[in-house]
Structure formats: structure tokens, C-alpha cells
Amino acid sequence: MSVNKIAVAVIHGMGSGDPDVDEGKLEKPEYFSKLSQELIEKFAQQLGISPEEAESRIVFEYIYWAPMLQPEQRELWEKVKGENLRFEWLRFFFIHVLGDTIAYQVTSERDRRLYDLIHARVAEGLRNLAEKAGPTAPLCTLAHSLGTVIASNYFYDLQEFTRTRGSKVLMPESVRNQMGNTPLERGETLTLFYTLGSPLALWSLHQKFDRPIQVPAKQLSTYHPNLVGEWVNFYDPNDIISYPLKSLSPEYDQVVTTDWPVNVGNLLTSWNPLSHVAYWSDGFITDAIGEALASTWKAVNLESLTAIAQ
């Protein structure tokens, strides 16, 4: 009897791209490899299986959207560098880190080209997951920093696209071309949503964020009636970029399962804003997510496990 797999999409935050690396030769970043391995080990411990067996039950996809913004960032840097500017290294950092946030937000309001390019990359990642994990695999999305805004935007557009029966403004052809027609790609199996160091609260002033996405997806019970989803928002009180979400509105309070304060980072970073880059490697967070992934796998395979036991 076949066993259902769990699909995990990982969406990085601002400044996670390397502007000096050719996209075609880029390998997955070290933190993603460590994160996926850590989650596999936690998943295996919860199920009482080997990490090797766990790897056959869970599928990861790293959604790397940074290259969509890098050409414009390179062009700007070439224009301004060497113009007697002080702190060039810090300006370079601002262009490639804070510039991500500015570019994504501005394009979403005026010129949608970059916004749609990034969403096409998300659609491509979900298509890959559907192919490797199965068309109805429960979807877990892990997003950090600006990635939480991108993930929220994408699923909002996807859910509104379904609700309005095909608005081409929300999901233009460039994005739809990267999508198949599986439940996973339509966002109908979205089960777990983890936001790490999220600045979504800052975007809540934007008209589009007056209503949160649905987690779990409304259609999830059609495919997996035994599943109970969750949206957990991890934030470090020392991280000035991240904020709790439940207090934003009654709607967010209802949808977000938990705002979980954490203390991420090491002796040098855990007490200050540099903690923002330390969520991926925090053992408390990976423990919580690994346990949820294992519980989800057991729930979705309940009928199969029962049949095998008999």
C-alpha cells in the first residue's frame, strides 16, 4: 500500500542571494542543507525510524527567488559605487538586503514585473513538490523575513484566484505558466505554515493585508480529513524586524494558531537585532516543526498504517 509523503517548501528572506554567483551554477545554501537535515532527524526521532527512511517520506524544495532582483541591484551598484561614498560595504549590504524589500513592495503596487517573476518562482517550486511528493501531498511552508510576505502574498493571490474564479490580475499568465493543476499547486493542501522573523505586521497597513490567508486551506479536508493544520509565527523580541501577528486583527487572531516568542542566535547575536538571521538554525524551532511534520505524516497515513497493522 502506498504511503503519502509530506511536501515542505522553504522560502528564504531578504538578502539571501549571492550577487557574485551565477544562478545556473548556484548550489543550495549551507543553511538550507543543515535545516533540512535537522528536520529529517527530528522527523525520524518522532516516528522511530532511521533518517534514511525519513528521507523517503518527506520532500524539501528550496524556493530561491533572490536572482529575480539581482540584475537591477547590480545595475544600481555599478552606477553609484566609487562616487566618493563612505561606508561602501554597508551601502552594498543595504542595496542587496533592504533593496529586496523595497523592490518587492514597490513593484506590487505599480510595476508587477518583479512581483510576478518572484511568484512564478514560487509556482515553479510548488510544481516541483507536486511532482516529487505527489499531487495531494500535505504542504508545509517555512518562510523567513521577507519570504513570509512573499508566501502570504502568493497564497492570498492563489486563494482569491480560486474564489473569484480566475482573476488574471491576481495570477497572470507568467505565473500560471509555471503551475500545473494539482491540488498542491492550487494551494488546496496547505496544512502547516511557519513564519520566522516575519515583518508581516508592517505590511498589515497595506490594503491587501486586511485579511490573512486561510491556514489550513479550506479545501484540505477534501483530500485529508484527518489533518489539523496550524500557522505558528516565531518571533524574537530582540529582532526589530519581526512582530507578533495575532494582535493585528480579529481575523489574524483566529487564523494564526500561535505567536511563539523565541530567543535565537548565539552570545553575540541573541540579545540584539542581529538575531534576525538566526531562526533557521534554532533547535527549539526545528524541534517544534519536526514534531508537527511527524504528526502530520502519521495523521495522513492513518488509514494505510491501520491496514498494514491488520
N, C-alpha and C positions, 0 to 999 in steps of 0.2 A: 504494500500500500504506500502511495506517495506521501511524502512529508512536506508540509508547507514551509517555505523559507521566510525570513524577515528581511525586508529591504531597508537599508539605512543610507540616507542622503546627508552628506556633510557639506555645509556651505560656509566658507571662510568669511572673515570680516575685512575691514578696510586695511589696506597696506600689506596684504599677504602675498602679493605678487612680487617677483623679482624682475625689474625692468631691464636687467642686463642679460636675461636668459631668453633664448629663442623659444617661442611657445612650442614649436614642433619637437624640441628636444627636452622639454621640461619633464622632470620626474616628479612624482608625488612628494610633497614636503615631508620633512622628517617628523613633524608633529602629527601629521595625519597617520603615518605608519605606526607611530607609538600609540596614538589614540585607538586606532582600530585593533591593534594587538592587545591593548589593555582591556578593551570592551569584550573581545573574544575570550580572554582569560576569565573575566568576571562572569560572562555568559556561561562558560563551561563549568565554572565552580557551582553556579546556581543549579545547573542541570545535572551535575555529577558525571560529566563526560570529559573527554580529552579536548584540548584546544584544537587538535587536528579534526576531530569530529565536529566541533563547534563551527569551524570554518565552512563546513558543508551546509550549515543551517542558517547562516547569516551572510548577507551580501552588502558590501560597502561601495558607495560611489562618491568620489570627491568631486564636487562641483566647483571648478576653478574659473571664476568669472573675471579676475583681475586683468587678463590680457585685452578685454574689451575696452578698457580705459587707458591702457598704456601708450598707444600711439599719440594721443592728444597730450598726455603728460610729458612724453619725451620731447614733443614739439615745443611745448611751453618752456621746458627746462633749457633747451638749446637757445631759445630766444632771450632768456633772462640771465643765464649764468655768465659770469665774468664781467658783469656791469657794475663793478665796484660795490657789490653787495656783501654785507657782513653775514657771518654765520651761514655760509653756503650749505654746509652739511644739514643744518636744521631746516633751511628752506627746501632742500631736496626732499627731506622727510615729509614736510608739510604738503608738498605737491603730490607725492606718491601715497600719502596716507589720508590726510584730511581732504585732499583733492578728490579721492574716491567718493566721499560723502557728498561733496558739493556737486560733482558731475552727475551723480545718480539722481539727486533730488531735483536739480535744475532741469535735467532732461525729461524727468517725469512730468514736469509742468509745461514745458514749451516744446522742445525738440525731443521726440520719443526715440530717436535712433539708438542711443546708447542704452536707454532703458529697455528697449525691445531686444537689443543684442544680448544683454545680460539675461533677460528672461528666456531667450532662445537657448542659452547655455543651460539654464535650469531644466528646460523641457528636454534637452538632449540627455541630461543626466538621469532624469526620470525614465526616459525611454530605455536607457542602458540598464537601469534597475529592473524594469519590467521584463526585459529580455533575459536577464540573468537570474532573477528571483522568482519570476512568474507574474502573469498579468493581474492577479488578485492578491499579491503578497501584501501583508500589512506594511505600511510605510511609516518609518520613524525618521523625522527630520531633526538634525542637530545643526544649529546655526549660531554664529558668534558675531557680536558687534553689528556692523552694517549688514552682515549676512542675515541677521534676524529681520531687518527691514525688507531686504530683497525677498526672503522667504515669505514673509507676511504679505507683501505686495503680490507676489506670484500666486499664492493660494487664494488671496482675495479676488484677484482678476479671474482666476480659474473658476471659483465658486460663483462669482457674478456672471461669468460667461455661460455657465450652466443655467443659472436662474433666469437670465434674460434671453435664453435660447439662441445664443450665438452672436453676441455683440462683437463685431470685428474691430472695434476700437480697443476693447479690453484685451483681446487675443488676436493681434494682427497676423497676417499671412506668414511673416518671417518667424513667428513663434509657433504657429500651427504646423508649419512645415517640419518642425523638429518633433512633433508629437505623433504618437500612434493613437489608437482608440481603445486602449486598455483601461480598466478601472483605475489602476495605479496611476497611469499618466493623466487621467482626468481628475486626480486628486481624491477619488472616492474611497480609497483605502487608507487615507491619512489617519493614523492612530495615535502616534506619540509625537509631540512637538516640544523640543528643548531649546530655549533661548538662553544664551550665555553672554553676560555683559551687554545686554540689549539697551540701545538708546531709543526704543520704540516710544517711550513716553514723550520724547521730544517731538516725535512725528505725530503725536496724538492731536496736536493743534491743527494739523492738516485735515482738510475736509474728508479725505479718503480714509482716515483712521478713526472715524467716529464709530465704526462698527468693527469689532475684531473678526478674524476668520473663525470658522467653526472647527473645533477640535474636541472630539474626533469628527471626521467628516460625517455629514448627515446620512450618507448612503452606506457607511461602513457596515451596519448591521445586516444589510442585504447580502454581503459576502461572508461576514464573520460575526454571527450573532452572539458569540461568547466573549467578544472583546470589549474591554472597557479602556478607553483611551485617556490621555492626560496631556496637559500643557503645563510644564514646570519651567518657571523663569528663575534662573540662578543669577544672583547679583551680589557683588561685593560692595558693602557700604563705603569702602575706601576708593572705589572706582567711580570717578566723576562722570563717566560716560554711561554707566548702567543705572537703571532705576527699576523699582517695583512696578507692576502693571495692574494688579487687582484694584488699586485705589483710583485708577483713571476714570472709571465709569461703572455703572451697574452692569453694563454689558461685558466689560472686561472682567469684572469680579465674578461673573457667572461662568465665563469660558475658561479663564486661567485657573488651573487647579490649585497651584501653589506658587507664591513668591518665596523663594528659598534663599535667605542671606547666607553667604559663604565667605570664607577667608582664604583667598587663593594667592599663590605666589610664594616667594621664599623670604628670608630675613631682610633682603634688600628691597623687595617689592610689595610684600603683603600688606604693608601699612600705608601705602600711598597710591596715586593714580596709575603707576606702572603695573599694578595688579591686573589691569585690563587685558594684558597679553597672556595671562597665566591660567585661564579657565580650562583649556584643553588638557592640561597635564595634572589637574587636581584630582587626587584619589577619591575624595568624597563624591565628586560629581560623577566620575566614571563608575564608582560603585553603584550609585543610585540608578544610572542609566542602564548599566549591565543587568541589574536586578529586574528592571522593567522590561528589558528585551527578553529575558528568560521567561518572565511571567507571561508576556505576550505570546511567545513561542508555544508555551505549554497550553495556553487557552485556545490558540488557533488550531492546535493539533490534538485537542482533547478527544475528538471522535476517532482519529487514527490511533492514538495511544490506547484507547479503550478496546478497539478492535484487536490490536496486537496482543494486549494482555489476555484477552479471551481465547 
